[in-house]
Structures are given as structure tokens and as C-alpha cells.
């Protein structure tokens, strides 16, 4: 079983526990670390695309973040990315897209903090085993 970190809405602890039931702690840790690293670079690329007015680029980065976040139980971030991708596809007004970009950055940031906390708890559990 996984660590009992404080429940945080930014991530699904049950999703992480399900992952631990089929993958090793090392494999789950790798996926979480991958998300922590890749989410930053994809958000940066998304911001650059948004600043340049490249809606296709924003949509492409949002699409990547849907799966990246979903894989580690960051459902709020995944849903925010999906809403942004949909808005880009539907040619939503620029101010709506800008708001969704900011909202996605906030959701990813919250999920990153929650996953870092969860990962620390997992490492403490492993060290005491």
C-alpha cells in the first residue's frame, strides 16, 4: 500500500494506490518524477506558444498535458488541459483562452506540490520498511 499523505484535491490518492497495486514503488516513483519534470517544460512551451499567439501550439501542449497529468492521478490538471484544448479547437475568444492557460498553470502547480508531498511520504515509508 502507498503512503498516507494528507488528502489533497489536486491529486487522486486512490489512483496512486491503484498504480502501486500493479507497479513497483520504483516504477510509480519514476512516473511521478517524469510528470514533475515534464509538466514544467510543457507548461513553459505552452506559455511561449500563447505569448506568440500560436493557438495550435497551445492546443498541442494542452493535449500532451491531458495524458501526462491523467497518468499520475492529477485529474484537475488533466481536466483543465482538456478544457483548454477544447477552447483552442473551438476558436474561443483570446481572453477565455488566456484564463484557461492561467487556470491550467495553477492546477498543474497544485498537482506538482501534492505529488512532491506524496512522493516524500512514499520515500519515508520505504526508508522505514
C-alpha atoms as a printed R data frame, in Angstrom:
    type eleno elety resid chain resno       x      y       z
1   ATOM     1    CA   UNK     A     1   0.000  0.000   0.000
2   ATOM     2    CA   UNK     A     2   1.043  3.597  -0.517
3   ATOM     3    CA   UNK     A     3   1.772  6.279   1.998
4   ATOM     4    CA   UNK     A     4  -0.988  8.041   3.853
5   ATOM     5    CA   UNK     A     5  -0.206 11.614   2.895
6   ATOM     6    CA   UNK     A     6  -2.861 14.209   3.651
7   ATOM     7    CA   UNK     A     7  -5.612 14.004   1.064
8   ATOM     8    CA   UNK     A     8  -5.231 16.751  -1.470
9   ATOM     9    CA   UNK     A     9  -7.796 17.547  -4.116
10  ATOM    10    CA   UNK     A    10  -5.087 18.224  -6.687
11  ATOM    11    CA   UNK     A    11  -4.327 14.515  -6.986
12  ATOM    12    CA   UNK     A    12  -6.244 11.273  -6.624
13  ATOM    13    CA   UNK     A    13  -4.638  9.250  -3.871
14  ATOM    14    CA   UNK     A    14  -6.766  6.259  -4.861
15  ATOM    15    CA   UNK     A    15  -5.335  6.468  -8.394
16  ATOM    16    CA   UNK     A    16  -1.803  6.401  -6.982
17  ATOM    17    CA   UNK     A    17  -2.678  3.490  -4.697
18  ATOM    18    CA   UNK     A    18  -4.128  1.632  -7.692
19  ATOM    19    CA   UNK     A    19  -0.873  2.245  -9.549
20  ATOM    20    CA   UNK     A    20   1.064  0.818  -6.593
21  ATOM    21    CA   UNK     A    21  -1.070 -2.324  -6.739
22  ATOM    22    CA   UNK     A    22   0.177 -3.144 -10.250
23  ATOM    23    CA   UNK     A    23   3.549 -1.376 -10.456
24  ATOM    24    CA   UNK     A    24   6.551 -1.310  -8.171
25  ATOM    25    CA   UNK     A    25   7.213  1.719  -5.989
26  ATOM    26    CA   UNK     A    26  10.192  2.494  -8.206
27  ATOM    27    CA   UNK     A    27   8.040  2.456 -11.345
28  ATOM    28    CA   UNK     A    28   5.405  4.703  -9.797
29  ATOM    29    CA   UNK     A    29   8.140  6.970  -8.468
30  ATOM    30    CA   UNK     A    30   9.591  7.193 -11.963
31  ATOM    31    CA   UNK     A    31   6.203  8.172 -13.449
32  ATOM    32    CA   UNK     A    32   5.701 10.832 -10.774
33  ATOM    33    CA   UNK     A    33   9.210 12.202 -11.326
34  ATOM    34    CA   UNK     A    34   8.593 12.234 -15.068
35  ATOM    35    CA   UNK     A    35   5.414 14.272 -14.513
36  ATOM    36    CA   UNK     A    36   7.199 16.680 -12.181
37  ATOM    37    CA   UNK     A    37   9.874 17.323 -14.802
38  ATOM    38    CA   UNK     A    38   7.840 17.163 -17.992
39  ATOM    39    CA   UNK     A    39   4.888 19.219 -16.756
40  ATOM    40    CA   UNK     A    40   7.212 22.168 -16.226
41  ATOM    41    CA   UNK     A    41   8.696 22.015 -19.713
42  ATOM    42    CA   UNK     A    42   5.289 21.551 -21.356
43  ATOM    43    CA   UNK     A    43   3.807 24.477 -19.422
44  ATOM    44    CA   UNK     A    44   6.748 26.631 -20.488
45  ATOM    45    CA   UNK     A    45   6.246 25.615 -24.125
46  ATOM    46    CA   UNK     A    46   2.526 26.276 -23.786
47  ATOM    47    CA   UNK     A    47   3.204 29.755 -22.368
48  ATOM    48    CA   UNK     A    48   5.631 30.529 -25.211
49  ATOM    49    CA   UNK     A    49   3.028 29.418 -27.762
50  ATOM    50    CA   UNK     A    50   0.350 31.502 -26.051
51  ATOM    51    CA   UNK     A    51   2.603 34.583 -25.938
52  ATOM    52    CA   UNK     A    52   3.293 34.147 -29.660
53  ATOM    53    CA   UNK     A    53  -0.400 33.785 -30.477
54  ATOM    54    CA   UNK     A    54   0.173 30.213 -31.651
55  ATOM    55    CA   UNK     A    55  -3.153 28.609 -30.723
56  ATOM    56    CA   UNK     A    56  -2.222 25.327 -32.451
57  ATOM    57    CA   UNK     A    57   0.888 25.173 -30.259
58  ATOM    58    CA   UNK     A    58  -1.165 25.870 -27.138
59  ATOM    59    CA   UNK     A    59  -3.584 23.115 -28.131
60  ATOM    60    CA   UNK     A    60  -0.767 20.641 -28.795
61  ATOM    61    CA   UNK     A    61   0.829 21.258 -25.390
62  ATOM    62    CA   UNK     A    62  -2.552 21.054 -23.663
63  ATOM    63    CA   UNK     A    63  -3.156 17.713 -25.387
64  ATOM    64    CA   UNK     A    64   0.121 16.347 -24.022
65  ATOM    65    CA   UNK     A    65  -0.708 17.597 -20.525
66  ATOM    66    CA   UNK     A    66  -4.090 15.817 -20.558
67  ATOM    67    CA   UNK     A    67  -2.385 12.424 -20.607
68  ATOM    68    CA   UNK     A    68   0.660 13.410 -18.608
69  ATOM    69    CA   UNK     A    69  -1.485 14.625 -15.703
70  ATOM    70    CA   UNK     A    70  -4.032 11.844 -16.011
71  ATOM    71    CA   UNK     A    71  -1.341  9.176 -15.774
72  ATOM    72    CA   UNK     A    72  -0.426 10.242 -12.231
73  ATOM    73    CA   UNK     A    73  -3.904 10.994 -10.917
74  ATOM    74    CA   UNK     A    74  -3.740 14.770 -11.363
75  ATOM    75    CA   UNK     A    75  -7.305 14.823 -12.647
76  ATOM    76    CA   UNK     A    76  -7.921 18.537 -12.021
77  ATOM    77    CA   UNK     A    77  -4.890 19.423 -14.135
78  ATOM    78    CA   UNK     A    78  -5.913 16.913 -16.796
79  ATOM    79    CA   UNK     A    79  -9.439 18.348 -16.945
80  ATOM    80    CA   UNK     A    80  -8.072 21.907 -17.136
81  ATOM    81    CA   UNK     A    81  -5.833 20.873 -20.024
82  ATOM    82    CA   UNK     A    82  -8.801 19.243 -21.758
83  ATOM    83    CA   UNK     A    83 -10.874 22.432 -21.369
84  ATOM    84    CA   UNK     A    84  -8.024 24.480 -22.828
85  ATOM    85    CA   UNK     A    85  -7.573 22.110 -25.760
86  ATOM    86    CA   UNK     A    86 -11.312 22.241 -26.454
87  ATOM    87    CA   UNK     A    87 -11.343 26.052 -26.303
88  ATOM    88    CA   UNK     A    88  -8.456 26.224 -28.773
89  ATOM    89    CA   UNK     A    89 -10.183 23.807 -31.116
90  ATOM    90    CA   UNK     A    90 -13.455 25.748 -30.875
91  ATOM    91    CA   UNK     A    91 -11.698 29.052 -31.642
92  ATOM    92    CA   UNK     A    92 -12.697 30.565 -28.292
93  ATOM    93    CA   UNK     A    93 -12.035 34.263 -27.606
94  ATOM    94    CA   UNK     A    94  -8.449 35.124 -26.689
95  ATOM    95    CA   UNK     A    95  -9.376 36.273 -23.179
96  ATOM    96    CA   UNK     A    96 -11.088 32.941 -22.489
97  ATOM    97    CA   UNK     A    97  -8.029 31.039 -23.676
98  ATOM    98    CA   UNK     A    98  -5.777 33.274 -21.561
99  ATOM    99    CA   UNK     A    99  -7.897 32.488 -18.498
100 ATOM   100    CA   UNK     A   100  -7.729 28.781 -19.217
101 ATOM   101    CA   UNK     A   101  -3.939 28.971 -19.639
102 ATOM   102    CA   UNK     A   102  -3.663 30.594 -16.192
103 ATOM   103    CA   UNK     A   103  -6.064 28.076 -14.692
104 ATOM   104    CA   UNK     A   104  -4.095 25.183 -16.123
105 ATOM   105    CA   UNK     A   105  -0.851 26.568 -14.728
106 ATOM   106    CA   UNK     A   106  -2.469 26.819 -11.278
107 ATOM   107    CA   UNK     A   107  -3.839 23.258 -11.438
108 ATOM   108    CA   UNK     A   108  -0.507 21.846 -12.595
109 ATOM   109    CA   UNK     A   109   1.287 23.765  -9.844
110 ATOM   110    CA   UNK     A   110  -1.082 22.400  -7.206
111 ATOM   111    CA   UNK     A   111  -0.708 18.852  -8.532
112 ATOM   112    CA   UNK     A   112   3.068 19.181  -8.535
113 ATOM   113    CA   UNK     A   113   3.079 20.242  -4.856
114 ATOM   114    CA   UNK     A   114   0.707 17.424  -3.912
115 ATOM   115    CA   UNK     A   115   2.742 14.833  -5.812
116 ATOM   116    CA   UNK     A   116   6.002 16.055  -4.283
117 ATOM   117    CA   UNK     A   117   4.424 15.677  -0.839
118 ATOM   118    CA   UNK     A   118   3.104 12.221  -1.702
119 ATOM   119    CA   UNK     A   119   6.457 11.162  -3.138
120 ATOM   120    CA   UNK     A   120   8.245 12.334   0.022
121 ATOM   121    CA   UNK     A   121   5.819 10.311   2.135
122 ATOM   122    CA   UNK     A   122   6.439  7.285  -0.094
123 ATOM   123    CA   UNK     A   123  10.206  7.658   0.329
124 ATOM   124    CA   UNK     A   124   9.819  7.947   4.121
125 ATOM   125    CA   UNK     A   125   7.678  4.802   4.125
126 ATOM   126    CA   UNK     A   126  10.288  2.957   2.067
127 ATOM   127    CA   UNK     A   127  13.111  4.140   4.342
128 ATOM   128    CA   UNK     A   128  11.306  2.885   7.446
129 ATOM   129    CA   UNK     A   129  10.481 -0.507   5.888
